[in-house]
Amino acid sequence: MRADARRNRARVLAAADDVFAELGTAASTEEVARRAGVGIGTVFRHFATKEALLREVLVLRMRALADRAGELTGSEEPGAAFFEFLDLVVAQAGTKSAFAAAGADVDGVLAQVRGELMAAVELLLDRAQRAGAVRGDLDAADLVPLLILMAQAAEPGGAVPNRTMDVIKRGLRP
């Protein structure tokens, strides 16, 4: 791919991320093109359908979540890092639901980053347990269904009611 085409693709993705975050997944590809400073043909040259564009934005967001999880594994406060990751997963839940409703292949995207996320979850959990911030009788396999339930409990904006989050977090602590 030529350098200018790569730049245009990156601009379209960045604009789409902003537009979908601000206006939701029903936002038009015309608005994405306008914000990217390109024509609508450029958008569709890189992404054949709006669903393909949504999928790539979701990939971008899930990779950012995986990257942040990786960063958190080096935190000097393992307990705080573990619980921050839980909050991040819940915050992304609304995004995943909205993208799935708009036709994006959420399962396919998650499959791409699942290994990275699981490795980070295992390390975050281990470090938090060694720091005494999380119960020692849990393993990553216990957390996956809990994370899924937390994601399903998220309100449309991606928030789980504070009381529910407090109950979950108290249950994870020793």
C-alpha positions as CSV (number, residue, x, y, z in Angstrom):
1,M,0.0,0.0,0.0
2,R,1.3,3.4,-0.9
3,A,2.3,5.8,1.9
4,D,-0.6,8.3,1.1
5,A,-3.1,5.4,1.1
6,R,-1.8,4.2,4.5
7,R,-2.2,7.8,5.8
8,N,-5.7,8.0,4.5
9,R,-6.7,4.7,6.0
10,A,-5.3,5.7,9.4
11,R,-7.2,9.1,9.1
12,V,-10.4,7.3,8.3
13,L,-10.0,4.9,11.2
14,A,-9.2,7.7,13.6
15,A,-12.2,9.7,12.4
16,A,-14.5,6.7,12.5
17,D,-13.4,5.9,16.1
18,D,-14.2,9.5,17.1
19,V,-17.5,9.7,15.2
20,F,-18.8,6.4,16.5
21,A,-17.8,7.3,20.1
22,E,-19.5,10.6,19.8
23,L,-22.6,9.8,17.7
24,G,-22.9,6.0,18.0
25,T,-22.7,3.3,15.4
26,A,-25.7,4.7,13.5
27,A,-23.5,7.7,12.4
28,S,-23.0,8.0,8.7
29,T,-19.9,7.1,6.7
30,E,-20.3,10.5,5.1
31,E,-19.6,12.1,8.5
32,V,-16.6,9.8,8.9
33,A,-15.3,10.9,5.5
34,R,-15.9,14.6,6.4
35,R,-14.0,14.4,9.6
36,A,-11.2,12.4,8.0
37,G,-10.9,15.1,5.3
38,V,-11.4,12.5,2.5
39,G,-14.1,11.7,0.0
40,I,-16.6,9.0,0.7
41,G,-15.0,6.9,-2.1
42,T,-11.8,6.8,-0.1
43,V,-13.7,5.4,2.9
44,F,-15.2,2.6,0.8
45,R,-11.9,2.0,-1.0
46,H,-10.4,1.0,2.3
47,F,-13.5,-0.5,3.9
48,A,-16.0,-2.2,1.5
49,T,-18.9,-1.7,3.9
50,K,-19.8,0.2,7.0
51,E,-19.7,-3.1,8.9
52,A,-16.1,-3.6,7.8
53,L,-15.3,-0.1,9.1
54,L,-17.1,-0.8,12.4
55,R,-15.1,-4.1,12.7
56,E,-11.8,-2.3,12.2
57,V,-12.7,0.3,14.7
58,L,-13.6,-2.4,17.2
59,V,-10.3,-4.1,16.5
60,L,-8.6,-0.8,17.2
61,R,-10.4,-0.5,20.5
62,M,-9.9,-4.1,21.6
63,R,-6.2,-3.8,20.8
64,A,-6.0,-0.6,22.9
65,L,-7.7,-2.6,25.8
66,A,-5.1,-5.4,25.4
67,D,-2.3,-2.8,25.3
68,R,-3.6,-1.1,28.4
69,A,-3.9,-4.5,30.2
70,G,-0.3,-5.1,29.3
71,E,0.8,-1.8,30.7
72,L,-1.2,-2.5,33.9
73,T,0.8,-5.7,34.5
74,G,3.8,-3.5,35.3
75,S,2.0,-1.3,37.8
76,E,3.5,-0.8,41.2
77,E,0.0,-1.2,42.7
78,P,-1.1,-4.7,41.5
79,G,-4.5,-4.6,43.3
80,A,-5.4,-1.2,41.8
81,A,-4.2,-2.4,38.4
82,F,-6.4,-5.5,38.6
83,F,-9.5,-3.6,39.5
84,E,-8.8,-0.9,36.9
85,F,-8.7,-3.6,34.3
86,L,-12.2,-4.8,35.4
87,D,-13.5,-1.3,35.1
88,L,-12.0,-1.0,31.6
89,V,-13.6,-4.3,30.5
90,V,-17.0,-3.1,31.7
91,A,-16.5,0.3,30.0
92,Q,-15.9,-1.6,26.7
93,A,-19.0,-3.7,27.1
94,G,-21.3,-1.0,25.8
95,T,-19.1,-0.5,22.8
96,K,-19.1,-4.2,22.0
97,S,-22.9,-4.4,22.3
98,A,-23.5,-1.4,20.1
99,F,-21.0,-2.7,17.5
100,A,-22.6,-6.1,17.5
101,A,-26.1,-4.5,17.0
102,A,-24.7,-2.6,14.0
103,G,-23.5,-5.8,12.4
104,A,-19.8,-5.9,13.4
105,D,-18.2,-9.3,13.9
106,V,-17.6,-8.9,17.6
107,D,-16.7,-12.6,18.2
108,G,-14.2,-12.6,15.3
109,V,-12.6,-9.4,16.7
110,L,-12.4,-10.9,20.3
111,A,-10.8,-14.0,18.9
112,Q,-8.0,-11.9,17.5
113,V,-7.1,-10.4,20.9
114,R,-8.3,-13.2,23.3
115,G,-4.8,-14.6,23.8
116,E,-3.3,-11.2,24.6
117,L,-6.1,-10.4,27.0
118,M,-6.0,-13.8,28.7
119,A,-2.2,-13.5,29.3
120,A,-2.7,-10.1,30.8
121,V,-5.6,-11.2,33.0
122,E,-3.6,-14.1,34.3
123,L,-0.6,-11.9,35.1
124,L,-2.8,-9.1,36.6
125,L,-4.6,-11.7,38.8
126,D,-1.4,-13.4,39.9
127,R,0.2,-10.1,40.9
128,A,-2.9,-8.9,42.7
129,Q,-3.2,-12.2,44.6
130,R,0.5,-12.0,45.6
131,A,-0.1,-8.5,46.9
132,G,-3.0,-9.7,49.0
133,A,-5.6,-7.6,47.1
134,V,-7.5,-10.5,45.5
135,R,-8.6,-13.8,46.9
136,G,-6.1,-16.6,46.4
137,D,-8.6,-19.3,45.5
138,L,-9.4,-17.7,42.1
139,D,-7.9,-18.4,38.7
140,A,-8.3,-16.8,35.3
141,A,-10.9,-19.4,34.3
142,D,-13.0,-18.2,37.2
143,L,-12.8,-14.6,36.0
144,V,-13.9,-15.1,32.4
145,P,-17.5,-15.9,33.2
146,L,-17.5,-13.1,35.7
147,L,-16.2,-10.6,33.1
148,I,-18.8,-11.8,30.6
149,L,-21.6,-11.3,33.2
150,M,-20.2,-7.9,34.1
151,A,-20.3,-7.0,30.4
152,Q,-23.8,-8.2,30.0
153,A,-24.9,-6.2,33.1
154,A,-23.5,-3.0,31.6
155,E,-26.0,-0.3,30.9
156,P,-26.1,1.0,27.3
157,G,-23.4,3.5,28.0
158,G,-21.1,0.8,29.2
159,A,-21.6,1.3,33.0
160,V,-22.5,-1.3,35.5
161,P,-24.4,0.3,38.4
162,N,-21.9,1.3,41.2
163,R,-23.6,-0.9,43.8
164,T,-23.2,-4.0,41.5
165,M,-19.6,-3.2,40.9
166,D,-19.0,-2.7,44.6
167,V,-20.5,-6.1,45.3
168,I,-18.4,-7.8,42.7
169,K,-15.2,-6.2,43.8
170,R,-15.9,-7.0,47.5
171,G,-16.4,-10.7,46.4
172,L,-13.0,-10.8,44.7
173,R,-11.1,-9.4,47.7
174,P,-9.8,-11.6,50.5
